[in-house]
Amino acid sequence: MTLNTMTVGDAFKQDMRVQWDAAAAGWDRHGSEIRDWLRMPTDAMLEMAGIREGQTVLDVAAGAGDQTLDLAARVGVQGAVVATDISAGILAYALGNAIRAGHHNVRIHEADAEDLNLGDAMFDAAVCRLGLMFLPDPLTGISQVYRVLKPGARFCSIVFAGPDMNPCLRILMSTALRHAGLPPRDPFQPGGLVSLGKPGLMDDLFQRAGFRAVATTRMEAPFRMPTTEHYLAFIRESAGPILQILAPLDDAARTAAWADIAAQLDVYQTDTGWIGPNALLLTTGQR
Ligand SMILES: C[S@@+](CC[C@H](N)C(=O)[O-])C[C@H]1O[C@@H](n2cnc3c(N)ncnc32)[C@H](O)[C@@H]1O
């Protein structure tokens, strides 16, 4: 593809791929913290998607594969998991983690969620944990999942709820933009961290993609760390979108931005550790 035929959507995704290739090692290194943070919603997602032994399951935007391991354990040796992601770099971690955990039923497939490049009606179930909000056109992505599911199969996705329920994400994004000299962004702008958090939007997208029996459940998933610094260490190594905004700054300006972010996040320090409010939306539907 030459530059002059590249659409805005293509450029956005190329950026996304580069961003997550760069953040892959950090996302993987902080895997056990992510696992603790998302334990309950992940278990709920697997239940809502109806994951059972022997199934062939699709994992969209699988990242370093934390939820892939849970899927692999549930479907067992008679089943299979196809872990897809736009970033080949992060998918390599997913495969390595699956092999290390003894799951030989995981296959990786590099693909944009808006163009899965997989056959129709192949899967018994599908999940997507914290991926759909990064799509410039989430309806196309959800329609792709619908297409590759067998009739009757279920899909469950997790996205961040709106900005009011995710103050840490709001602080990170608005402070990074301000220090980078960029204008504030509409939080619901497609592709943004909380872009799918508008009440009713996920249900509407699932229904428009063709899913029936659609329902969304909000779940609190506070991030618990010993201190603000521990949370920031996670963000500084793994939060692709924030790192990308701060990347053009020189060292001094970047240090000032992180100090400003830390000062604001300190309000969530308690006697029993740092507890960052965080809310997620779990949406399920049946083909
Ligand atoms: C926040 S991480 C979540 C990873 C994993 N699902 C988890 O919960 O640990 C978001 C993932 O979405 C992927 N992603 C972003 N845009 C994508 C797209 N258009 N198609 C497929 N994956 C995409 C990124 O590469 C990244 O691995």
The ligand as an SDF file (V2000), in Angstrom:
LIG
                    3D

 27 29  0  0  0  0  0  0  0  0999 V2000
   -5.5150   -3.1970   26.2180 C   0  0  0  0  0  0  0  0  0  0  0  0
   -4.8230   -4.4330   25.1860 S   0  0  0  0  0  0  0  0  0  0  0  0
   -5.8140   -5.8300   25.6690 C   0  0  0  0  0  0  0  0  0  0  0  0
   -5.1150   -7.1380   25.4040 C   0  0  0  0  0  0  0  0  0  0  0  0
   -5.8140   -8.3630   26.0090 C   0  0  0  0  0  0  0  0  0  0  0  0
   -7.0990   -8.6180   25.4070 N   0  0  0  0  0  0  0  0  0  0  0  0
   -5.9550   -8.2120   27.4920 C   0  0  0  0  0  0  0  0  0  0  0  0
   -7.0520   -7.8900   27.9690 O   0  0  0  0  0  0  0  0  0  0  0  0
   -4.9460   -8.4220   28.2020 O   0  0  0  0  0  0  0  0  0  0  0  0
   -5.5440   -3.9770   23.6140 C   0  0  0  0  0  0  0  0  0  0  0  0
   -5.1410   -4.8750   22.4420 C   0  0  0  0  0  0  0  0  0  0  0  0
   -5.9310   -4.4970   21.3010 O   0  0  0  0  0  0  0  0  0  0  0  0
   -5.1430   -4.6870   20.1390 C   0  0  0  0  0  0  0  0  0  0  0  0
   -5.7390   -3.9370   19.0220 N   0  0  0  0  0  0  0  0  0  0  0  0
   -5.8430   -2.6010   18.8790 C   0  0  0  0  0  0  0  0  0  0  0  0
   -6.4370   -2.3180   17.7050 N   0  0  0  0  0  0  0  0  0  0  0  0
   -6.7310   -3.4950   17.1120 C   0  0  0  0  0  0  0  0  0  0  0  0
   -7.3490   -3.8540   15.8670 C   0  0  0  0  0  0  0  0  0  0  0  0
   -7.7780   -2.9320   15.0040 N   0  0  0  0  0  0  0  0  0  0  0  0
   -7.4680   -5.1620   15.5760 N   0  0  0  0  0  0  0  0  0  0  0  0
   -7.0200   -6.1130   16.4390 C   0  0  0  0  0  0  0  0  0  0  0  0
   -6.4130   -5.8340   17.6140 N   0  0  0  0  0  0  0  0  0  0  0  0
   -6.2750   -4.5320   17.9410 C   0  0  0  0  0  0  0  0  0  0  0  0
   -3.7750   -4.1870   20.5890 C   0  0  0  0  0  0  0  0  0  0  0  0
   -2.7470   -4.6120   19.7260 O   0  0  0  0  0  0  0  0  0  0  0  0
   -3.6950   -4.7540   22.0120 C   0  0  0  0  0  0  0  0  0  0  0  0
   -3.0720   -6.0200   22.0230 O   0  0  0  0  0  0  0  0  0  0  0  0
  1  2  1  0
  2  3  1  0
  2 10  1  0
  3  4  1  0
  4  5  1  0
  5  6  1  0
  5  7  1  0
  7  8  2  0
  7  9  1  0
 10 11  1  0
 11 12  1  0
 11 26  1  0
 12 13  1  0
 13 14  1  0
 13 24  1  0
 14 15  1  0
 14 23  1  0
 15 16  2  0
 16 17  1  0
 17 18  1  0
 17 23  2  0
 18 19  1  0
 18 20  2  0
 20 21  1  0
 21 22  2  0
 22 23  1  0
 24 25  1  0
 24 26  1  0
 26 27  1  0
M  CHG  2   2   1   9  -1
M  END
$$$$
